[in-house]
Amino acid sequence: MLNLKGFLCFTAGLLVMSHVSAQENAMREENQVCLSCHSKQTYSFFNDWSGQEEKRLMNPHLVIDSVMFMNGVHKTFACTDCHSMDYETYPHMHELKLEPMATCLDCHGGDPHYEQYQFEKIDEEFQKSVHFERAGDLFTCSKCHDQHYYQNAARTSSTVGEIVRVGNQMCLTCHSNAAQYSLSTNAEFHNLNVVHEWLPNQELHFRSVRCIDCHSEFNQDLMVSHNIQPKENAVKKCAECHSANTMLQATLYRYENIQAREDQGFFSSIQSNQAYIIGANQVPLFKYVTIGIIALMVVGISVHIAFRVIYKK
C-alpha cells in the first residue's frame, strides 16, 4: 500500500532539488567556481610544503548560501565585479583578505539607471543618523544590507508581514547579537526584550511593525527612512500608530504593493495582509454601516423604553 505521507515528502524533495538545480544552472559560471569552496563548510588545497592534499574548515563568515544569493538583488553579478580580479587565482594571496569592500555608492551613485532608488538622498539621511554619528564611515551599508543576500522586500514582497520580517532581521543582526554589536560600537549591549518591557503585547508588535517605523525620522521623499534616531526619540505614544490617521500609513503602509491589494477590495487585503494595525485597513462603507447599526440600536432601545413608560402609566 502506497504511503501517502512518504510520497508527498518524496515529491517535495524532488521539487526542492529541481529548484536548487535550476538556480545553479542560472548562476554565472565564474561564480560557481568561487562557490565550489565558499558554499561549503570545508575546503581542500594542495600543500606544496607537505606534498599532500589537505582539508580545512572554512571561516563561517566566508561561507555563502548559494540559494539565498540567487534570491538576492545582486544574483546577476560576478563575484569579481565587487572583489578583486586577483581572486580568480587560487589559492588566494593572503593580502587580498585586507582589500577594502566597495560601498553601494561606488556602483549606484550618479547612475541614471538607479536614480529612482535615490541612493544619494539615502546617504544624506544616513549621515544624520545615530549610527553614523557614533561610528562614522566604519558603519557601512553592508552592516544592515548584506550585499550577498539583500532583497528589496519593501518593493517586491506580497505581504506586510514579509516586509516586517525582512526589515527587522537587518536590525536584529546586530541588536540581538552582542558579538556582532560590539564590532560597530563600544556602547553597552542591551537585551531588546528588556528594553521594550514597556510595550504592551511585545511579541505581536515585533511581528507586526518594523523597528525603523518607531526608531527613524520620517522623510516623505524616501520609501524607507535611513535617519535612525537615538532611543530617546523613539515613538512611545500608542495613538501615533493606533488611529485612523496612523503614522504607519506614511511609513510601513505607503508601499505600492500594499495599495494594490487595497484596490482589490477589503477581503483580499485582509487575506493577504499578515499584519493588522488599527486604521490601516478601514473601508468607509463598512464604517458608515456600523454607525448606522449602532444608531438604530439606540433608537430601538429608546423607543422600547418610551413604550414601557407610557404603558406602565
N, C-alpha and C positions, 0 to 999 in steps of 0.2 A: 504494500500500500504506500502511495506517494506521501511523503511527509511535506505538508504544505508549508510549514514554517521553514524547513530546510530549503525547500525550493525557492521561497521568497528571499532568504538570505543569500543563496547562490546567485539568484538573478541580480540582487542589489550589488553583490560583489563584482559581477561582470560589468554592471553599469559604471561602478566606480573605476574599475580598471580601464574601461573604454574611455572614460572621461580623462583620466590621467594620461593615457596613451595619446589621446587627441591633443592634449596640451603639450606633451613632449614633442609631438610631431610639428606643432605650430611654433615651438621655441626656436629662436635663431640657432643655427648650427654652432657658432662660436661660443654661445652661452652654454650649450650642452657640454662643451669641453670643460668650461670652468666648473659647472655644477656636477661634473662627474666626480669631483672631490668635495666641493663646497656644499653639496646637498646631503652629505653623509657624515656620520659621527666619527669616522676614521678615514685616514688616507695612507697611501703607500708611496714609497720612493726608494730609489736605489742609492744606497750609501756607498759612495766611492771609496771612503776610508776603510769601511769594514768589508766591502765587496759583497754585501748582501742586500736583498730586498727587505725593507723594514716597514712596519706599520705603526702609525702613531695616532693618538686621539686628536681630533680636530678641535681647535678652540671653539667653544659653543657660540661665541659672538661672531664667528665667521661661517657658521652653518646657515645656509639659505634654504627656506622651504620653497621648492620649485612650483608647487601648486599655488601657494599664496602669491608668489612672484608673478605667475601668469594671470592672476586675478587683479593685479595692481595696474596702475596707470602707466607704468614705465615698462610694461612687458615687451614692447617692440624695440626697446633699446638694447644695444650690445653692452656687455659688461665694460668693455674698453671705451665706451662713449663717456663714461664717468671716471673710470680707473685708467691708469697709465697703460699705454700700449705695451710697455715693458712687461706687463703681467702675462703676455702671451708666451713668454719664456718660462719654462718650468724646469727645475724648481725655482721659485721666485727669490730674487735677491733680498737680503734682509732689510736693506734701507728702504725698499718700496713700502714697507708697512708704515713708514713715517710720513708717507705722502699725504698732504692736506686734502681733505674732501672738498669737492666743488659745492658751492651753495646754489640754492634754487635760482637766484637772480642771475647767476653766471649763464644759465641756459634760457630762463624765462624772461629776464629783464630786457626791456627795449625791443621786444619782438612783437610785431603787429598780430602775429598768429595767436599769441596768448593774451592779447590786450583785454579781452572780455573778463579774464580772471583777475585783473588789477593787482599784479604782483608788487608793483612799485608802491601802490597805496597800502597794501597789506604790510609791506616792510616799514612804511612810515608809522603805521599804527602800532606795529610790534615794538618799535623803538620807544614808544611811550609806555610800554607795559612794565609790570613789576619784574618780569623775567629778564628783560634787557637791562633794566635799571640795576639789578643786583648781580647779573652775570656778564653783561656786555656781549661782546662778539663771541664769547665762548658758548653762549646759548644760541645754537644754530637751528635752522628749520627742522633738521633731522632729529632734534631732541623730541619733537612731537610727531613729525611726519616721516615715518620710516620710508626711505627712498626705494627700498626693495618691495614693500608691500602696500604702499599708500593707495587707498581707494577713496574717491571723492563721493562718499555716501550721500552728502548733502544734496548733490545734483542728480544722483543716479538711483538711490535707494527707493523702494516701493512703499516703505513704511516708516513712520516716525520712530518706532521702536528701534529699527536698524540704525537710523541716523544717530539716535541717542547712544546706542551700544558702541558704535564705531568712534563717535566723538569722545565719549568718556574713557574709552580704552586708551586713547592718546594721553590723557591726563594721568590715568592710573599707572601707566608705565613707570612714572617716577613717584607719584604721590601715594602709591601703595607698596613701594619697594624702597626700603631705607638705603640699600647699597646704591641703587641707581640714582636716588635723590641726592645722595652725597656727592655725586660726580658733577652736579650743576651748582651746588650751593653749600655753604658752611652752616646754614641755618639749621636749627633743631628739627628733626623729623617728628611729625605728629600723626597719630592714628586717625584716619578720616572719620571713622565711626564715633570716636570720642569728640573730635572737633565739631561734628554735626549732631551732637546729642540733643540740641535744642529743637531740631527739625522733627515735626510730627510725622509719623509713618515714614521713617527714614528710608527703608528699603524701597518703598513704592516711588519715592521721589528720585532715588538714584536710578531706578529703571525708566523713569518717565521724562526726566529733564536732564539736559546736558550740563556739565559743570560750568561751561562758559556762559550759559544763559543767566546764571546768577553771579558769575565772577568776572564779567568783562563789561566794558563800556560800549554801549550800542552805537553803531555807526551805520546809518541808513544807506550809505554808498557801497557798503560791503555786504556780501552774502553771509560771511562769518566774521564776527569781530575777533581781532587779534590783539586788542588792547586789554590784556589781562590786568585786573585791578588787585591791590592789596586786599587781604582777607577782611580788613576793617570796612571796606567799601562794598562787601557782598550784599546781595538782596536778602533781606530778612523779613520783609512785610508780606504776609500772605496775600493781601489784596492786590499786590502788583502782578501776581500770576492768576489768582483765583477771582477773576472778574470778567465781565462781558468784554471789556476793552483791555484784555490781558496783554502784558508786555511780550508774552510768548508769540502773539500774532506778528510782532515785528522781528522776532528772532527765530525760534525753532519752527514756527508755523508759516514762515514767509515764503518757503520754497515753492517753486512752480509745480513740482510733482505733487505736493500736498494740495495746492489749489486745484489741480486737475482732478484729484479724487473728490474734492468737494463739489466740483461741477458735475460729477457723475451722480450726485444725489446723497442724501443723508445716510441711507443704509449701506451703500457702498463705502462711504467714508468711514463709518463705524466698523465695518467688517475688515477693512484694510489697515485701519489706524490702531496700533497696539498701545498707544499712549493716550490717556484721557486727561485733559485739563479743562477745568470749568471755563466755559465761554469759548472754547476752541472749535466746537462743532455745533453751534447753535443754528437752528433753522427757524427763521422769523415766523413762518406759518404755524409751526408747532407751538411756538411761544404764545402766539395770539389765541390759538385754540385752547391752550392750557388756562390762560387768563379768563377766557370765556366760560370754561367749565367751572372754574372757581367762582366766578361771578354768579352763574346760575345756581350753584350750590348755596351761596349766601342768600340769594333771592328766595330760593325754595325754603330754606330754614326760616327766613324772616316771615314768609307767608304762613308757614306752618305755625309759628309762634303766634302770629296775629289771629289765626282762626282759633287756636286753643284759648287765647284770651277772650275773644268775642263769645264763643260758645260756652265758655265757663261762666260768663256773666248771665 
